Amino acid sequence: MKNSALLHAFGEHLRALRKLRGLSQQALADEADISWPTVQRVEAGSQSATLEVLAALAQALGISLKELVDFPAAEAQNIQGRVDLG
């Protein structure tokens, strides 16, 4: 899986979590104290998020950082990375 596919999958995951909580992109950005364009670009898969941004998003969503980054595409990327390295 290429990084762009992983970014896109994470963006879809973030969007689903945000919508599940009934938040707009702007409301999530406000809660996380980050810019709305950052949320928009991360959800679109056109920008990766720093650890600081991921932590802020997780806190704003009321979940752990592990819960935020634990999604099916991440599992596939992790397994693929192990196969390529081992």
Phi and psi in degrees as GROMACS dihedral restraints (atoms count N, CA, C in turn):
[ dihedral_restraints ]
;  ai    aj    ak    al  type     phi  dphi    fc
    3     4     5     6     1   -79.3    20    10
    4     5     6     7     1   158.7    20    10
    6     7     8     9     1   -57.9    20    10
    7     8     9    10     1   -37.9    20    10
    9    10    11    12     1   -63.2    20    10
   10    11    12    13     1   -36.7    20    10
   12    13    14    15     1   -67.8    20    10
   13    14    15    16     1   -38.2    20    10
   15    16    17    18     1   -66.4    20    10
   16    17    18    19     1   -42.8    20    10
   18    19    20    21     1   -61.5    20    10
   19    20    21    22     1   -42.4    20    10
   21    22    23    24     1   -64.1    20    10
   22    23    24    25     1   -43.8    20    10
   24    25    26    27     1   -64.1    20    10
   25    26    27    28     1   -41.0    20    10
   27    28    29    30     1   -64.4    20    10
   28    29    30    31     1   -40.9    20    10
   30    31    32    33     1   -59.2    20    10
   31    32    33    34     1   -42.2    20    10
   33    34    35    36     1   -64.8    20    10
   34    35    36    37     1   -39.6    20    10
   36    37    38    39     1   -63.6    20    10
   37    38    39    40     1   -46.3    20    10
   39    40    41    42     1   -61.4    20    10
   40    41    42    43     1   -43.7    20    10
   42    43    44    45     1   -60.0    20    10
   43    44    45    46     1   -43.6    20    10
   45    46    47    48     1   -63.3    20    10
   46    47    48    49     1   -43.0    20    10
   48    49    50    51     1   -63.2    20    10
   49    50    51    52     1   -41.7    20    10
   51    52    53    54     1   -63.6    20    10
   52    53    54    55     1   -47.4    20    10
   54    55    56    57     1   -66.2    20    10
   55    56    57    58     1   -35.9    20    10
   57    58    59    60     1   -58.6    20    10
   58    59    60    61     1   -32.9    20    10
   60    61    62    63     1   -91.8    20    10
   61    62    63    64     1     2.7    20    10
   63    64    65    66     1    70.8    20    10
   64    65    66    67     1    28.9    20    10
   66    67    68    69     1  -103.0    20    10
   67    68    69    70     1   143.3    20    10
   69    70    71    72     1   -81.4    20    10
   70    71    72    73     1   168.2    20    10
   72    73    74    75     1   -60.0    20    10
   73    74    75    76     1   -40.7    20    10
   75    76    77    78     1   -65.1    20    10
   76    77    78    79     1   -41.9    20    10
   78    79    80    81     1   -64.2    20    10
   79    80    81    82     1   -40.7    20    10
   81    82    83    84     1   -64.7    20    10
   82    83    84    85     1   -43.4    20    10
   84    85    86    87     1   -59.9    20    10
   85    86    87    88     1   -43.6    20    10
   87    88    89    90     1   -63.0    20    10
   88    89    90    91     1   -45.7    20    10
   90    91    92    93     1   -63.6    20    10
   91    92    93    94     1   -36.7    20    10
   93    94    95    96     1   -87.1    20    10
   94    95    96    97     1    -7.1    20    10
   96    97    98    99     1    57.8    20    10
   97    98    99   100     1    44.9    20    10
   99   100   101   102     1  -128.4    20    10
  100   101   102   103     1   169.7    20    10
  102   103   104   105     1   -77.4    20    10
  103   104   105   106     1   150.3    20    10
  105   106   107   108     1   -60.4    20    10
  106   107   108   109     1   -42.4    20    10
  108   109   110   111     1   -59.5    20    10
  109   110   111   112     1   -30.8    20    10
  111   112   113   114     1   -64.1    20    10
  112   113   114   115     1   -47.0    20    10
  114   115   116   117     1   -59.8    20    10
  115   116   117   118     1   -45.8    20    10
  117   118   119   120     1   -59.2    20    10
  118   119   120   121     1   -46.9    20    10
  120   121   122   123     1   -69.5    20    10
  121   122   123   124     1   -37.9    20    10
  123   124   125   126     1   -65.7    20    10
  124   125   126   127     1   -43.9    20    10
  126   127   128   129     1   -63.8    20    10
  127   128   129   130     1   -33.6    20    10
  129   130   131   132     1   -77.8    20    10
  130   131   132   133     1   -11.9    20    10
  132   133   134   135     1    79.0    20    10
  133   134   135   136     1    15.2    20    10
  135   136   137   138     1   -97.1    20    10
  136   137   138   139     1    -3.9    20    10
  138   139   140   141     1  -145.2    20    10
  139   140   141   142     1   136.3    20    10
  141   142   143   144     1   -83.5    20    10
  142   143   144   145     1   157.2    20    10
  144   145   146   147     1  -103.7    20    10
  145   146   147   148     1   140.1    20    10
  147   148   149   150     1   -73.5    20    10
  148   149   150   151     1   166.1    20    10
  150   151   152   153     1   -59.8    20    10
  151   152   153   154     1   -38.2    20    10
  153   154   155   156     1   -61.9    20    10
  154   155   156   157     1   -43.6    20    10
  156   157   158   159     1   -67.2    20    10
  157   158   159   160     1   -42.7    20    10
  159   160   161   162     1   -59.6    20    10
  160   161   162   163     1   -43.5    20    10
  162   163   164   165     1   -63.6    20    10
  163   164   165   166     1   -41.1    20    10
  165   166   167   168     1   -65.8    20    10
  166   167   168   169     1   -40.6    20    10
  168   169   170   171     1   -64.4    20    10
  169   170   171   172     1   -44.9    20    10
  171   172   173   174     1   -59.6    20    10
  172   173   174   175     1   -45.6    20    10
  174   175   176   177     1   -63.1    20    10
  175   176   177   178     1   -42.9    20    10
  177   178   179   180     1   -64.1    20    10
  178   179   180   181     1   -32.1    20    10
  180   181   182   183     1   -85.4    20    10
  181   182   183   184     1    -8.9    20    10
  183   184   185   186     1    74.5    20    10
  184   185   186   187     1    31.1    20    10
  186   187   188   189     1  -129.8    20    10
  187   188   189   190     1   167.8    20    10
  189   190   191   192     1   -78.4    20    10
  190   191   192   193     1   160.2    20    10
  192   193   194   195     1   -60.2    20    10
  193   194   195   196     1   -38.6    20    10
  195   196   197   198     1   -59.5    20    10
  196   197   198   199     1   -44.0    20    10
  198   199   200   201     1   -62.9    20    10
  199   200   201   202     1   -36.1    20    10
  201   202   203   204     1   -66.3    20    10
  202   203   204   205     1   -40.6    20    10
  204   205   206   207     1   -96.3    20    10
  205   206   207   208     1     2.6    20    10
  207   208   209   210     1   -97.1    20    10
  208   209   210   211     1    97.6    20    10
  210   211   212   213     1  -146.0    20    10
  211   212   213   214     1   159.9    20    10
  213   214   215   216     1   -52.1    20    10
  214   215   216   217     1   -41.4    20    10
  216   217   218   219     1   -66.2    20    10
  217   218   219   220     1   -32.3    20    10
  219   220   221   222     1   -66.7    20    10
  220   221   222   223     1   -39.8    20    10
  222   223   224   225     1   -60.5    20    10
  223   224   225   226     1   -45.7    20    10
  225   226   227   228     1   -63.7    20    10
  226   227   228   229     1   -40.8    20    10
  228   229   230   231     1   -63.7    20    10
  229   230   231   232     1   -42.4    20    10
  231   232   233   234     1   -64.1    20    10
  232   233   234   235     1   -44.8    20    10
  234   235   236   237     1   -65.2    20    10
  235   236   237   238     1   -44.2    20    10
  237   238   239   240     1   -61.3    20    10
  238   239   240   241     1   -41.9    20    10
  240   241   242   243     1   -61.4    20    10
  241   242   243   244     1   -39.4    20    10
  243   244   245   246     1   -66.3    20    10
  244   245   246   247     1   -40.7    20    10
  246   247   248   249     1   -65.2    20    10
  247   248   249   250     1   -44.6    20    10
  249   250   251   252     1   -64.7    20    10
  250   251   252   253     1   -34.2    20    10
  252   253   254   255     1   -86.2    20    10
  253   254   255   256     1   -26.0    20    10
